[in-house]
Amino acid sequence: MDASHNNGYLKTDIINNVATLTFSHPASNSFPSYLLQQLTEELEKLSHNADAHIIVLKSDGEKAFCAGASFNELLEVSNYDEGARFFSGFANVINAMRTYPKLIIGRVQGKAVGGGVGLAAACDYALATTDSAVKLSEFTIGIGPFVIAPAVERKMGKAALTEMTIAAHEWKSAQWAQEKGLYAKVFSTIAELDNEVKNLAEKLAGYNPEALNAMKKVLWEGTENWDALLAERAKVSGRLVLSEATKKALSGFKK
């Protein structure tokens, strides 16, 4: 599957029972709504594909892993329904990753911001490079990381979530993110990262799929309320994005 739209695309390759899901967008691999919807739909399709034992989630290129939600689209939100719908995009993807019956390996080759950190946190196992710094910059534009907070907290703990949210202007290093549990391993080059991702994915794809699927359920125990929780969080952000303070902050970013 290869779906293209306005320069952004999502594609899936399945080789030796490993499904590699690649997303791309010229704006630092950020996610417009249509791309988030495609990712949600593709995860749903793959959940019924017997050839896909394992998923590798990656972005295109060698620079940013993911800059989060599309900034241009955020600037265009003009009413509450649009705002809630905009923020529900990441809510839907995180829930799709959570309920997807197979394990997901994240290949994080570069920086992750906002929703990009949420995406890495929603992977069952994430591998990164030393360039894969993280930042939750939502406070700087008058909102907060409400939708992704449950995924980040589940992986890294409340203290790390708090630290990133409050120091919204600060990059945290890949080593810091590894110490907090976001990344399992950090490599000095993309070549080393890709080698490890390939080896691990192929090993996992050869294990008993029933054992992997049963373990996936165990890893996500206690998140059964996330469908409602993340939808509620999307509404919080949808309200905030219309506030005067947020509009003022956003106007400063307009070209």
C-alpha positions as CSV (number, residue, x, y, z in Angstrom):
1,M,0.0,0.0,0.0
2,D,1.3,3.4,-0.9
3,A,-1.0,6.4,-0.4
4,S,0.2,9.8,-1.4
5,H,-1.4,13.2,-0.8
6,N,-0.1,16.8,-0.9
7,N,3.6,15.6,-0.7
8,G,3.0,13.5,2.4
9,Y,2.7,9.7,2.1
10,L,2.4,6.4,4.0
11,K,3.6,3.1,2.6
12,T,3.7,-0.4,3.8
13,D,6.2,-3.1,2.8
14,I,5.9,-6.7,4.1
15,I,9.0,-8.9,3.8
16,N,9.6,-12.1,5.8
17,N,6.5,-11.4,8.0
18,V,7.9,-8.0,9.0
19,A,5.6,-5.1,8.0
20,T,7.5,-1.8,7.6
21,L,5.2,1.2,7.9
22,T,6.9,4.4,6.6
23,F,5.4,7.9,6.9
24,S,6.8,10.9,5.2
25,H,6.0,14.7,5.1
26,P,8.3,17.5,3.8
27,A,7.6,19.5,7.0
28,S,9.9,17.5,9.2
29,N,7.7,14.4,8.9
30,S,4.8,16.2,10.7
31,F,1.3,14.7,10.5
32,P,-1.6,16.5,8.8
33,S,-5.0,14.9,9.7
34,Y,-5.3,12.9,6.5
35,L,-1.9,11.2,7.2
36,L,-3.0,10.3,10.8
37,Q,-6.2,8.9,9.4
38,Q,-4.3,6.8,6.8
39,L,-2.0,5.5,9.6
40,T,-5.0,4.5,11.8
41,E,-6.7,2.8,8.8
42,E,-3.5,1.0,7.8
43,L,-3.0,-0.4,11.3
44,E,-6.5,-1.7,11.2
45,K,-5.9,-3.4,7.9
46,L,-2.6,-4.9,9.0
47,S,-4.3,-6.3,12.2
48,H,-6.2,-8.7,9.8
49,N,-3.1,-9.6,7.7
50,A,-1.7,-13.0,8.6
51,D,1.6,-12.2,6.8
52,A,2.4,-9.3,9.2
53,H,3.7,-10.8,12.5
54,I,5.6,-7.6,13.5
55,I,5.4,-3.9,12.6
56,V,8.3,-1.5,12.2
57,L,7.1,2.1,12.4
58,K,9.5,4.5,10.8
59,S,9.7,7.9,9.1
60,D,11.4,8.9,5.9
61,G,14.8,10.4,5.6
62,E,17.7,10.9,8.0
63,K,16.6,14.0,9.9
64,A,13.6,14.5,12.1
65,F,11.6,11.4,13.1
66,C,8.4,13.4,13.6
67,A,7.6,17.0,14.3
68,G,4.1,16.2,15.6
69,A,0.8,17.5,14.3
70,S,0.7,19.8,11.3
71,F,1.3,23.4,12.4
72,N,-0.3,24.8,9.3
73,E,-3.5,22.9,10.0
74,L,-3.5,23.9,13.6
75,L,-3.4,27.6,12.5
76,E,-6.5,27.0,10.5
77,V,-8.7,25.7,13.3
78,S,-11.6,28.1,13.6
79,N,-14.1,26.4,15.9
80,Y,-14.4,23.8,18.7
81,D,-15.5,20.9,16.5
82,E,-12.6,21.5,14.1
83,G,-10.2,21.7,17.1
84,A,-11.5,18.5,18.7
85,R,-11.4,16.7,15.4
86,F,-7.8,17.9,14.7
87,F,-6.5,16.6,18.1
88,S,-8.4,13.4,17.8
89,G,-6.1,12.4,15.0
90,F,-3.3,11.5,17.3
91,A,-5.7,10.0,19.8
92,N,-7.0,7.6,17.1
93,V,-3.4,6.6,16.1
94,I,-2.3,6.0,19.7
95,N,-5.4,3.9,20.3
96,A,-4.9,2.0,17.1
97,M,-1.3,1.2,18.1
98,R,-2.4,0.2,21.6
99,T,-5.1,-2.2,20.4
100,Y,-3.2,-3.5,17.4
101,P,-2.7,-7.2,18.2
102,K,1.0,-7.4,17.2
103,L,4.1,-5.8,18.6
104,I,5.3,-2.5,17.1
105,I,9.0,-1.6,16.9
106,G,9.7,2.1,16.6
107,R,12.7,3.2,14.5
108,V,13.5,6.7,15.7
109,Q,16.4,8.2,13.6
110,G,16.1,11.8,14.7
111,K,14.3,14.4,16.7
112,A,10.7,14.0,18.0
113,V,8.4,16.8,19.1
114,G,5.0,16.7,20.6
115,G,2.9,14.1,18.9
116,G,6.1,12.5,17.6
117,V,7.1,11.8,21.2
118,G,3.6,10.3,21.7
119,L,4.1,8.1,18.7
120,A,7.5,6.8,20.0
121,A,5.9,6.2,23.4
122,A,3.1,4.2,21.9
123,C,5.5,1.8,20.2
124,D,6.1,-1.4,22.2
125,Y,9.9,-1.1,21.8
126,A,11.7,1.9,20.4
127,L,15.2,2.1,19.1
128,A,16.9,5.4,18.4
129,T,20.1,7.3,17.5
130,T,22.0,9.9,19.5
131,D,20.3,12.5,17.4
132,S,16.9,11.5,18.6
133,A,16.3,14.3,21.1
134,V,12.8,14.9,22.4
135,K,10.7,17.9,23.3
136,L,7.1,18.6,24.4
137,S,6.7,22.2,23.3
138,E,2.9,22.5,23.6
139,F,3.0,25.1,26.4
140,T,4.9,27.5,24.1
141,I,1.8,27.7,21.8
142,G,-0.7,27.9,24.6
143,I,-1.9,24.2,24.7
144,G,-0.6,21.1,26.5
145,P,0.4,17.5,25.5
146,F,-3.0,16.3,26.7
147,V,-3.7,13.6,24.1
148,I,-0.2,12.0,24.2
149,A,0.3,12.4,28.0
150,P,-1.1,8.9,28.9
151,A,1.2,7.2,26.4
152,V,4.2,9.2,27.5
153,E,3.5,8.7,31.2
154,R,2.9,4.9,30.7
155,K,6.3,4.6,29.1
156,M,8.4,7.2,31.0
157,G,6.6,7.9,34.3
158,K,4.8,11.0,35.6
159,A,8.1,12.7,36.6
160,A,9.5,12.6,33.1
161,L,6.2,13.8,31.6
162,T,6.2,16.7,34.0
163,E,9.8,17.6,33.3
164,M,9.2,17.7,29.5
165,T,5.9,19.5,29.7
166,I,7.1,22.3,32.1
167,A,10.5,22.8,30.4
168,A,8.6,23.1,27.1
169,H,11.4,25.1,25.5
170,E,14.1,22.5,26.2
171,W,15.4,19.6,24.2
172,K,16.0,16.4,26.2
173,S,18.8,14.3,24.8
174,A,18.3,10.7,23.4
175,Q,20.4,9.4,26.4
176,W,18.0,11.1,28.8
177,A,15.0,9.6,26.9
178,Q,16.7,6.2,27.1
179,E,17.3,6.5,30.9
180,K,13.6,7.4,31.3
181,G,12.5,4.3,29.3
182,L,11.3,5.9,26.0
183,Y,14.1,4.2,24.0
184,A,15.4,0.7,24.7
185,K,18.7,1.3,22.9
186,V,20.5,4.3,21.4
187,F,23.0,4.0,18.5
188,S,25.6,6.4,17.2
189,T,24.7,6.0,13.5
190,I,21.5,5.3,11.5
191,A,23.3,2.3,9.9
192,E,23.7,0.7,13.3
193,L,20.1,1.5,14.2
194,D,18.8,0.0,11.0
195,N,20.9,-3.1,11.5
196,E,19.5,-3.6,15.0
197,V,15.9,-2.9,13.9
198,K,16.2,-5.5,11.1
199,N,17.8,-8.2,13.3
200,L,15.3,-7.7,16.1
201,A,12.2,-7.6,13.8
202,E,13.3,-10.7,12.0
203,K,13.9,-12.6,15.3
204,L,10.5,-11.5,16.6
205,A,8.8,-12.4,13.3
206,G,10.1,-16.0,13.8
207,Y,8.7,-16.4,17.3
208,N,5.2,-17.9,18.0
209,P,2.7,-15.2,16.9
210,E,0.2,-16.3,19.6
211,A,2.8,-15.7,22.3
212,L,3.6,-12.3,20.9
213,N,-0.1,-11.3,20.6
214,A,-0.8,-12.5,24.2
215,M,2.2,-10.5,25.5
216,K,1.0,-7.4,23.6
217,K,-2.3,-7.6,25.7
218,V,-0.3,-7.9,28.9
219,L,1.9,-4.9,28.1
220,W,-1.1,-2.7,27.6
221,E,-3.2,-3.9,30.6
222,G,-4.9,-1.0,32.4
223,T,-5.3,1.2,29.3
224,E,-8.8,-0.1,28.5
225,N,-10.3,3.3,29.1
226,W,-8.1,5.1,26.6
227,D,-10.7,5.3,23.9
228,A,-12.8,7.6,26.1
229,L,-9.8,9.2,27.9
230,L,-8.0,10.3,24.7
231,A,-11.2,11.5,23.1
232,E,-11.8,13.6,26.2
233,R,-8.3,15.0,26.1
234,A,-8.7,15.9,22.4
235,K,-11.7,18.0,23.4
236,V,-9.6,19.8,26.1
237,S,-7.0,20.8,23.4
238,G,-9.8,21.7,21.0
239,R,-11.1,24.2,23.5
240,L,-7.7,25.6,24.3
241,V,-6.7,26.2,20.7
242,L,-9.5,28.7,20.4
243,S,-8.5,30.7,23.5
244,E,-7.2,34.2,23.2
245,A,-3.9,33.3,24.8
246,T,-3.3,30.4,22.3
247,K,-4.4,32.5,19.3
248,K,-1.9,35.2,20.4
249,A,0.9,32.6,20.8
250,L,0.1,31.0,17.4
251,S,0.0,34.4,15.6
252,G,3.6,34.9,16.6
253,F,4.5,31.8,14.6
254,K,2.6,32.8,11.4
255,K,4.7,33.7,8.5
